[in-house]
């Protein structure tokens, strides 16, 4: 699968029994299948440390205003949703309405887990 943010090939990464597709060495974003985010957040699963520390190429410029396209559903557009935690502004996550997968840009998982 191709990264919806920088077009690099996604790499499979496993943590806490969850297998994800990450932009390893690229923009650092990650693709969660429908139930993978829930599994990662289960109390018995990993804290996501390996995912938070995905190597990133800092020379890659990502346009946050550009809508993301689903890497699984042949580029169908995702819906951008605002994820709010506490009183802070929050982050925008991108979810595919067809397969219900979720794309998180670099840093968004860490922000969600801290809130």
C-alpha positions as a printed Julia matrix, in Angstrom:
115×3 Matrix{Float64}:
   0.0    0.0    0.0
   1.08   3.56  -0.65
   1.22   6.26   1.99
  -1.69   8.69   1.51
   0.45  11.6    2.72
   3.81  11.17   0.92
   3.24   8.29  -1.55
   6.01   6.06  -0.14
   5.42   2.34   0.25
   3.95   1.48   3.68
   5.79  -1.08   5.84
   4.07  -3.59   8.12
   4.95  -3.2   11.8
   3.74  -5.33  14.72
   3.35  -4.16  18.29
   1.34  -5.67  21.14
  -0.26  -8.24  18.84
  -1.43  -5.55  16.4
  -0.09  -5.39  12.82
  -0.17  -1.96  11.19
   1.07  -0.31   8.03
   3.42   2.6    8.73
   5.35   5.05   6.62
   8.69   3.88   8.04
  11.48   6.26   7.03
   8.99   8.52   5.24
   6.46  10.89   6.79
   5.89   8.62   9.82
   2.12   8.3    9.36
   0.26   5.06  10.06
  -2.74   3.15   8.76
  -5.05   1.33  11.19
  -7.52  -1.25   9.89
 -11.02  -1.02  11.37
 -10.32  -2.63  14.77
  -6.57  -2.12  15.12
  -6.83   1.18  16.99
  -9.22  -0.41  19.49
  -6.85  -3.37  19.96
  -3.9   -1.04  20.5
  -5.82   0.88  23.16
  -6.89  -2.28  25.05
  -5.29  -2.38  28.48
  -3.62  -5.73  27.67
  -1.92  -4.41  24.55
   1.28  -2.44  23.98
   1.55   1.24  24.81
   2.33   1.97  21.16
   5.97   2.89  21.87
   7.36   1.39  18.64
   4.71   3.28  16.69
   5.46   6.59  18.34
   9.15   6.16  17.48
   8.78   5.38  13.75
  11.79   6.81  11.87
  10.85   9.92   9.88
  12.54  11.65   6.95
  12.42  15.29   8.06
  13.09  16.5    4.51
   9.62  15.33   3.42
   7.09  18.17   3.41
   3.47  17.15   4.03
   0.57  19.41   3.19
  -1.8   18.99   6.16
  -4.55  20.79   4.26
  -4.62  18.1    1.56
  -7.28  15.42   2.09
  -5.92  11.9    2.46
  -6.97   9.01   0.23
  -7.53   5.49   1.58
  -4.5    3.3    0.88
  -6.67   0.18   1.03
  -9.7    1.22  -1.09
  -7.85   2.27  -4.27
  -7.59   5.9   -3.27
 -11.16   6.64  -2.19
 -11.25   9.9   -0.21
 -11.24   9.75   3.58
 -13.4   11.82   5.9
 -11.47  14.2    8.13
 -12.72  14.17  11.71
 -11.7   16.31  14.62
 -10.5   14.3   17.62
 -10.67  16.42  20.75
  -9.02  15.55  24.05
  -9.66  17.59  27.17
  -9.81  21.34  26.68
  -7.15  21.41  23.95
  -7.86  21.91  20.27
  -7.15  18.32  19.24
  -6.03  16.64  16.04
  -7.71  15.75  12.76
  -7.85  12.08  11.87
  -8.74  10.67   8.47
 -11.2    7.75   8.28
 -12.37   5.78   5.24
 -16.15   5.46   5.15
 -15.87   2.25   3.09
 -13.4    0.06   5.03
 -13.52   2.15   8.26
  -9.73   2.29   8.44
  -8.02   5.31   9.99
  -4.95   7.25   8.91
  -2.95   9.09  11.57
  -0.25  11.54  10.53
   3.03  11.58  12.42
   2.54  12.65  16.05
  -1.23  12.15  16.13
  -1.11   8.76  17.89
   1.12  10.18  20.59
  -1.24  13.16  21.03
  -4.3   10.88  21.25
  -2.65   8.57  23.77
  -1.59  11.51  25.95
  -5.13  12.89  26.05
